[in-house]
Amino acid sequence: MIRKNRRRKPMGEINVVPYIDVTLVLLIIFMITTPLLQTGVKVDLPEADSAVVEQKNDPPLVITIKEQGQYYIIVGEKDQEQIEPEEIDARVAAVLSEKPQTQVLIEADKSVDYGTVVTVMAGLKNAGVPNVGLMTKSSDK
């Protein structure tokens, strides 16, 4: 018996089966987590101390929430008028359909419940507002 004492040739191929398994697991994870990430309200908050919102040519639309639960709206150069919370979304959507670049700002009393402000922000997002600004007083006196 002749024993062949030859070495094996090295393989020049990469085994991709483990990579496919990892890719499929990551795909499943992303498919499950993506719908959960899309339910939040996006808000661009300015810096607390010194950031100033850039004023565009058109005046912003301002929604004011008073401590007593009264809602007011200022559209363009018009005076402040009282509005019901249910009417805010339709009114904002109408303004944005005419001028889509209009800035939308919320001015709320500091004692207003956080949930009230978030509810208004969520309604504005549903009305098609891409970014909502929050108005604050400057800390400089």
N, C-alpha and C positions, 0 to 999 in steps of 0.2 A: 504494500500500500504506500502510495506516494502521498505524502501530505503536502498540500499546497500552502505555503507560508506566505501568502500575499496579503498585503494590507488592503483594507477597503478604501475605495476612492471616496474623497469627501463629496457630500451632496452640495450642489450649487443652488438649491431651491430653499425658499423660506416656507416654513409651515405656518399658514395663515389661519388655520382653524381656531386657535385661541383668540386671535384678534377679532374674528367674526363674532365669537361668543360675547366678548366684551362690548363690541359695538351694538349688538342687539340688546344687551342689558341696559346700556346707556340710552338707547333709543326708547325703550320702555319707560325708563325713569323720566326722561324729558317729556314724553307724551302724557304722563300722569301729572307732572308738576306744572306744566305750562298753563292749563286752565285755571289753576289756583293763583297764579301770578297776575292774571288779567282782571281780577276783581277789585283791585285797589284804586284809590283816587289819586291821580298824579297832581302834585302841587309843586310849583317852583317858588320856594320861599326866599326872600331876599336876606342878606346878612342883617343881623339884629342891630348893629350899631350904625353903620354908615352907608349901606347900599341904598341907592336911589333908583327907582324904576324909571326907565327911559320913557319919556312922554313922546308919543307919536303925534302926527298931525291931527288926527281925530281925537276928541276928548274921550276918556274912558267911560265905561258903564260901571257905575258904583252901586252896590247893594249894601244898604246900611241895616244893621240889626241892633235895635235898642234893648236896654236892660229889661224893659217891661214886655218884650216879645213882639214889638211892632217892627214891621219891615218897611223900608223905604227904598226907592230906586231913583237914580239920576241917570238919564239918558242924554248924552251930548250936552248941549248948552241949556237944556230945560231945567226947571226948578225941581227940587226934591218932592216926590209924591209918594203917598202911602200906597202899599200894595199888599195883597194877601199872599201868603207863602205858596199857595197852589198856582198862582198866576206867574210866578217868577220865571219858571222854565219856558213857558210859551212866549213871554215878553222878550226874554234874552234870545231865544231862537229866532224871533222875528227881526230883532236888531242885527243879529249875526248874518241872517240871510241877505240883508241889504248891504252891510259892511262887514265882511268876514274878518278883517284885521283889527276889529275893535277890541281893546283891552277890557278885561272884566276884573274888577276889584271888589273885595269884601271888606267892609268896615264894620267891625263888631265891637260893642262895648266889652270891656275886660271882664265884666261879671256875667256875660252871656255864657251859657253852658256850652262846653266843647262839642257835645253831640249835635247841638243846633247848627253850629257852624259847619260841621262835617256833613250834615244832611243837606244844607244849602249847596255845599261844594259838590256833592254827589249829583244833585239835581242839575247843576250847571254842566257837569261832565256829560250827563245824559242829553242835555240840550245842545251839545256840540261844541262846548268851550274847550279849546286845547290846553290853555294855561289859566290858572286863577291866581291873582295876587292878593295878598293880605295887607291891609293898610295898618300901619302902626305909628305911634308918636316917636319922635326922635328922643333919644336919651340925653342929648345935649340940651342944657338949659341956658 
